[in-house]
Amino acid sequence: MLTVLAVSLLLTLVFEEGFALLWGLRGRRELGLVALMNCLTNPPVVLLYHTATGLWHWNSLLVTAVLEGAAVLVEWRCCRAFSEQVKRPFLFALLINLFSYGAGCVINLL
């Protein structure tokens, strides 16, 4: 499980930092905020997903929707509170998570 958590966090950091750069974020503070948001949200989301679907056999689509929605809300609040460059924090949080989740789905298909 630790390997799954580490790989998931590493890939998420790579994808979301890249997205942030494409969005136009610059500077250690802004890119550090993106990294910290991911360290805050990714491990609990991955751990809760694997627990809910693997151990409790809950519906994976529903679990994914709830957990990803929660991650978007947490990251939106972080951007709103601490970012000086993100002008539309909810849109940013939604799109960065959709991008990262979609990239993860593509990797899992390969």
Z-matrix of the N, CA and C atoms (Angstrom, degrees):
N
C 1 1.456
C 2 1.531 1 110.96
N 3 1.336 2 116.61 1 -35.90
C 4 1.469 3 118.55 2 178.96
C 5 1.523 4 111.47 3 -62.86
N 6 1.323 5 116.82 4 -35.54
C 7 1.463 6 119.99 5 177.81
C 8 1.522 7 110.39 6 -65.35
N 9 1.319 8 116.79 7 -42.91
C 10 1.465 9 121.10 8 178.43
C 11 1.528 10 110.06 9 -60.84
N 12 1.322 11 116.67 10 -45.23
C 13 1.463 12 120.75 11 179.25
C 14 1.528 13 111.47 12 -62.17
N 15 1.324 14 116.42 13 -44.27
C 16 1.470 15 120.65 14 -178.08
C 17 1.521 16 111.63 15 -66.34
N 18 1.327 17 117.18 16 -45.80
C 19 1.468 18 120.51 17 -179.63
C 20 1.526 19 110.52 18 -65.01
N 21 1.326 20 116.26 19 -42.74
C 22 1.461 21 120.08 20 179.04
C 23 1.528 22 111.21 21 -60.76
N 24 1.317 23 116.68 22 -45.93
C 25 1.466 24 119.94 23 -179.95
C 26 1.523 25 110.96 24 -65.24
N 27 1.320 26 117.29 25 -43.33
C 28 1.467 27 120.22 26 -179.92
C 29 1.522 28 111.42 27 -60.89
N 30 1.335 29 116.84 28 -48.16
C 31 1.465 30 119.59 29 179.85
C 32 1.528 31 111.63 30 -64.37
N 33 1.317 32 116.17 31 -40.12
C 34 1.464 33 119.69 32 177.97
C 35 1.522 34 111.03 33 -62.21
N 36 1.312 35 116.92 34 -42.57
C 37 1.467 36 119.97 35 177.98
C 38 1.525 37 111.06 36 -61.12
N 39 1.323 38 116.96 37 -44.45
C 40 1.465 39 120.25 38 -179.72
C 41 1.525 40 110.54 39 -62.61
N 42 1.336 41 116.47 40 -49.28
C 43 1.467 42 119.64 41 -177.71
C 44 1.525 43 112.16 42 -65.35
N 45 1.308 44 117.18 43 -44.41
C 46 1.459 45 119.13 44 -174.43
C 47 1.528 46 112.65 45 -77.26
N 48 1.316 47 117.73 46 -31.20
C 49 1.471 48 119.12 47 173.17
C 50 1.524 49 109.58 48 -66.39
N 51 1.335 50 116.59 49 -41.15
C 52 1.467 51 120.08 50 176.57
C 53 1.518 52 111.52 51 -61.62
N 54 1.332 53 116.54 52 -43.36
C 55 1.465 54 120.99 53 177.66
C 56 1.522 55 110.43 54 -61.47
N 57 1.323 56 116.31 55 -43.27
C 58 1.468 57 120.43 56 -179.60
C 59 1.530 58 110.98 57 -61.52
N 60 1.316 59 116.43 58 -40.22
C 61 1.467 60 119.95 59 177.22
C 62 1.523 61 110.61 60 -64.35
N 63 1.336 62 117.07 61 -43.48
C 64 1.461 63 120.13 62 177.67
C 65 1.526 64 111.66 63 -64.93
N 66 1.321 65 117.82 64 -31.66
C 67 1.463 66 123.71 65 177.69
C 68 1.532 67 110.25 66 -68.59
N 69 1.333 68 115.85 67 -21.31
C 70 1.459 69 120.53 68 178.64
C 71 1.513 70 114.77 69 108.88
N 72 1.317 71 117.45 70 5.73
C 73 1.460 72 119.10 71 178.54
C 74 1.526 73 109.48 72 -71.35
N 75 1.305 74 115.60 73 138.73
C 76 1.456 75 121.40 74 -179.55
C 77 1.518 76 108.93 75 -139.14
N 78 1.299 77 114.94 76 153.25
C 79 1.454 78 120.38 77 175.42
C 80 1.515 79 112.58 78 99.82
N 81 1.310 80 113.25 79 152.07
C 82 1.459 81 120.89 80 -178.66
C 83 1.529 82 112.08 81 -61.73
N 84 1.326 83 116.45 82 -37.41
C 85 1.468 84 120.32 83 -177.52
C 86 1.528 85 111.50 84 -64.73
N 87 1.321 86 116.79 85 -48.37
C 88 1.467 87 120.92 86 -177.40
C 89 1.528 88 111.43 87 -69.50
N 90 1.328 89 116.73 88 -45.92
C 91 1.462 90 119.62 89 -179.94
C 92 1.529 91 110.87 90 -69.88
N 93 1.323 92 116.52 91 -31.93
C 94 1.464 93 120.19 92 173.89
C 95 1.514 94 111.62 93 -65.47
N 96 1.332 95 116.64 94 -37.30
C 97 1.457 96 120.60 95 177.16
C 98 1.522 97 110.72 96 -62.24
N 99 1.329 98 117.15 97 -42.63
C 100 1.468 99 120.90 98 178.03
C 101 1.529 100 109.81 99 -61.09
N 102 1.322 101 117.06 100 -43.36
C 103 1.466 102 120.46 101 178.50
C 104 1.527 103 111.48 102 -63.80
N 105 1.313 104 117.10 103 -44.29
C 106 1.465 105 120.33 104 179.21
C 107 1.525 106 112.02 105 -64.59
N 108 1.331 107 117.09 106 -38.44
C 109 1.464 108 119.76 107 177.37
C 110 1.523 109 110.39 108 -60.48
N 111 1.323 110 116.11 109 -40.17
C 112 1.453 111 119.69 110 -179.84
C 113 1.526 112 112.32 111 -70.78
N 114 1.316 113 116.75 112 -36.48
C 115 1.467 114 119.78 113 175.98
C 116 1.526 115 110.64 114 -66.22
N 117 1.314 116 116.58 115 -28.59
C 118 1.458 117 121.63 116 178.85
C 119 1.530 118 112.24 117 -77.74
N 120 1.329 119 117.51 118 -38.60
C 121 1.461 120 120.05 119 -172.58
C 122 1.526 121 114.99 120 -100.49
N 123 1.325 122 118.45 121 -37.26
C 124 1.465 123 119.77 122 -172.17
C 125 1.526 124 114.60 123 -64.04
N 126 1.342 125 119.93 124 -51.06
C 127 1.478 126 117.59 125 -178.60
C 128 1.537 127 114.18 126 -59.76
N 129 1.335 128 119.59 127 -44.58
C 130 1.468 129 117.40 128 177.63
C 131 1.531 130 113.10 129 -63.91
N 132 1.334 131 117.60 130 -38.52
C 133 1.462 132 120.47 131 179.94
C 134 1.528 133 110.08 132 -63.33
N 135 1.317 134 117.34 133 -46.56
C 136 1.469 135 120.94 134 -178.87
C 137 1.526 136 110.43 135 -65.38
N 138 1.309 137 117.53 136 -45.40
C 139 1.459 138 121.28 137 -179.34
C 140 1.539 139 111.02 138 -63.99
N 141 1.315 140 116.86 139 -45.87
C 142 1.467 141 119.94 140 178.88
C 143 1.525 142 111.71 141 -65.37
N 144 1.327 143 117.13 142 -37.60
C 145 1.466 144 120.28 143 178.04
C 146 1.528 145 110.59 144 -61.41
N 147 1.323 146 116.43 145 -50.63
C 148 1.469 147 119.53 146 -178.12
C 149 1.525 148 112.00 147 -66.22
N 150 1.308 149 117.52 148 -33.78
C 151 1.460 150 120.61 149 176.76
C 152 1.527 151 110.67 150 -68.50
N 153 1.316 152 116.71 151 -48.35
C 154 1.470 153 121.08 152 -176.25
C 155 1.521 154 112.38 153 -66.98
N 156 1.324 155 117.10 154 -40.66
C 157 1.470 156 119.18 155 -176.67
C 158 1.523 157 112.48 156 -88.11
N 159 1.324 158 117.21 157 -36.37
C 160 1.464 159 119.99 158 -176.80
C 161 1.512 160 113.98 159 -84.57
N 162 1.316 161 116.79 160 -44.05
C 163 1.465 162 121.20 161 -175.91
C 164 1.530 163 111.98 162 -88.74
N 165 1.327 164 116.24 163 -42.26
C 166 1.457 165 120.27 164 -175.48
C 167 1.527 166 113.14 165 -99.15
N 168 1.346 167 117.01 166 -9.67
C 169 1.467 168 123.57 167 177.81
C 170 1.523 169 113.12 168 59.81
N 171 1.332 170 116.33 169 37.07
C 172 1.458 171 120.86 170 175.98
C 173 1.522 172 109.15 171 -75.61
N 174 1.289 173 116.99 172 161.92
C 175 1.460 174 123.26 173 179.85
C 176 1.526 175 110.41 174 -62.72
N 177 1.323 176 116.20 175 120.75
C 178 1.467 177 120.04 176 -174.12
C 179 1.528 178 113.05 177 -66.62
N 180 1.329 179 117.32 178 -35.29
C 181 1.468 180 119.73 179 179.44
C 182 1.527 181 111.10 180 -66.34
N 183 1.307 182 116.44 181 -43.13
C 184 1.464 183 120.37 182 178.82
C 185 1.526 184 111.47 183 -66.59
N 186 1.318 185 116.69 184 -43.71
C 187 1.471 186 121.52 185 178.67
C 188 1.523 187 109.85 186 -60.87
N 189 1.325 188 116.34 187 -44.65
C 190 1.468 189 120.41 188 179.53
C 191 1.521 190 110.69 189 -60.99
N 192 1.319 191 117.11 190 -46.51
C 193 1.467 192 120.75 191 -178.90
C 194 1.522 193 111.56 192 -60.41
N 195 1.325 194 116.68 193 -45.22
C 196 1.467 195 120.18 194 -178.87
C 197 1.528 196 110.77 195 -65.99
N 198 1.325 197 116.98 196 -46.84
C 199 1.468 198 120.08 197 -176.96
C 200 1.520 199 112.35 198 -68.64
N 201 1.318 200 117.59 199 -42.27
C 202 1.466 201 119.72 200 178.49
C 203 1.530 202 110.31 201 -67.32
N 204 1.322 203 116.74 202 -36.85
C 205 1.469 204 120.10 203 175.54
C 206 1.519 205 111.45 204 -61.37
N 207 1.323 206 115.95 205 -42.26
C 208 1.469 207 120.19 206 178.07
C 209 1.529 208 110.74 207 -64.38
N 210 1.336 209 116.71 208 -40.22
C 211 1.468 210 120.30 209 178.81
C 212 1.527 211 110.76 210 -62.87
N 213 1.320 212 116.46 211 -41.71
C 214 1.473 213 120.53 212 178.09
C 215 1.523 214 110.17 213 -61.07
N 216 1.317 215 117.06 214 -44.64
C 217 1.469 216 120.06 215 -179.62
C 218 1.527 217 112.31 216 -63.57
N 219 1.330 218 117.12 217 -42.49
C 220 1.468 219 120.41 218 179.06
C 221 1.522 220 110.22 219 -64.90
N 222 1.335 221 116.72 220 -45.27
C 223 1.465 222 119.57 221 -178.67
C 224 1.525 223 111.51 222 -68.45
N 225 1.325 224 117.36 223 -33.83
C 226 1.467 225 120.59 224 175.17
C 227 1.524 226 110.21 225 -61.12
N 228 1.327 227 116.19 226 -46.41
C 229 1.467 228 119.86 227 -179.65
C 230 1.535 229 110.98 228 -63.87
N 231 1.321 230 116.96 229 -38.92
C 232 1.470 231 120.19 230 177.93
C 233 1.527 232 110.82 231 -63.66
N 234 1.322 233 116.67 232 -46.30
C 235 1.468 234 120.60 233 179.23
C 236 1.525 235 110.89 234 -62.55
N 237 1.307 236 115.42 235 -43.59
C 238 1.462 237 120.12 236 -178.88
C 239 1.521 238 111.45 237 -62.72
N 240 1.316 239 115.79 238 -37.66
C 241 1.465 240 119.81 239 -176.23
C 242 1.525 241 113.26 240 -82.66
N 243 1.330 242 117.80 241 -33.49
C 244 1.459 243 118.98 242 -167.78
C 245 1.524 244 116.29 243 -121.38
N 246 1.315 245 118.54 244 -15.74
C 247 1.467 246 119.30 245 -177.40
C 248 1.520 247 110.94 246 -84.63
N 249 1.318 248 114.84 247 138.50
C 250 1.458 249 120.69 248 174.95
C 251 1.525 250 111.43 249 -100.33
N 252 1.345 251 117.36 250 -12.18
C 253 1.456 252 120.73 251 -175.50
C 254 1.525 253 114.19 252 -108.38
N 255 1.309 254 118.34 253 -26.17
C 256 1.471 255 120.94 254 -178.18
C 257 1.525 256 108.72 255 -78.91
N 258 1.326 257 115.61 256 113.16
C 259 1.466 258 120.72 257 -177.07
C 260 1.525 259 112.51 258 -86.04
N 261 1.330 260 117.54 259 -28.36
C 262 1.466 261 122.05 260 178.81
C 263 1.523 262 108.18 261 -123.84
N 264 1.329 263 117.30 262 79.00
C 265 1.462 264 121.31 263 -170.87
C 266 1.521 265 114.90 264 -62.10
N 267 1.336 266 118.62 265 -35.93
C 268 1.474 267 117.89 266 179.65
C 269 1.518 268 110.65 267 -68.00
N 270 1.325 269 116.80 268 -44.79
C 271 1.467 270 120.40 269 178.45
C 272 1.527 271 110.44 270 -60.97
N 273 1.318 272 116.30 271 -42.92
C 274 1.461 273 120.57 272 178.41
C 275 1.526 274 110.29 273 -60.32
N 276 1.326 275 117.63 274 -49.17
C 277 1.470 276 121.20 275 -178.38
C 278 1.528 277 110.93 276 -62.61
N 279 1.314 278 117.18 277 -40.97
C 280 1.460 279 120.89 278 179.77
C 281 1.526 280 110.96 279 -65.27
N 282 1.328 281 116.76 280 -49.65
C 283 1.463 282 120.11 281 -176.37
C 284 1.526 283 112.72 282 -69.29
N 285 1.321 284 118.11 283 -37.93
C 286 1.457 285 119.93 284 -179.56
C 287 1.538 286 110.21 285 -66.17
N 288 1.327 287 116.19 286 -36.13
C 289 1.461 288 119.06 287 177.90
C 290 1.525 289 111.92 288 -74.34
N 291 1.318 290 118.00 289 -37.95
C 292 1.465 291 120.44 290 174.98
C 293 1.523 292 110.82 291 -61.75
N 294 1.314 293 116.56 292 -42.43
C 295 1.464 294 120.92 293 178.66
C 296 1.524 295 111.02 294 -61.80
N 297 1.318 296 116.01 295 -49.44
C 298 1.455 297 121.27 296 -178.46
C 299 1.534 298 111.32 297 -64.04
N 300 1.311 299 116.88 298 -44.75
C 301 1.460 300 121.08 299 179.43
C 302 1.529 301 110.11 300 -63.74
N 303 1.312 302 116.77 301 -44.55
C 304 1.470 303 120.89 302 178.96
C 305 1.517 304 112.41 303 -62.13
N 306 1.328 305 116.33 304 -41.88
C 307 1.466 306 119.88 305 177.90
C 308 1.523 307 109.89 306 -63.79
N 309 1.332 308 117.38 307 -39.22
C 310 1.454 309 120.77 308 176.96
C 311 1.514 310 112.16 309 -63.27
N 312 1.326 311 116.80 310 -39.60
C 313 1.476 312 120.65 311 177.19
C 314 1.517 313 111.08 312 -62.64
N 315 1.327 314 117.31 313 -42.42
C 316 1.458 315 121.59 314 178.33
C 317 1.536 316 110.21 315 -62.17
N 318 1.316 317 117.06 316 -44.49
C 319 1.470 318 120.71 317 179.04
C 320 1.522 319 110.51 318 -62.06
N 321 1.321 320 117.53 319 -41.24
C 322 1.465 321 120.28 320 179.43
C 323 1.526 322 112.25 321 -65.82
N 324 1.317 323 117.20 322 -29.38
C 325 1.467 324 120.24 323 176.80
C 326 1.530 325 111.89 324 -71.03
N 327 1.318 326 116.02 325 -28.95
C 328 1.472 327 119.98 326 -179.70
C 329 1.481 328 108.72 327 -80.06
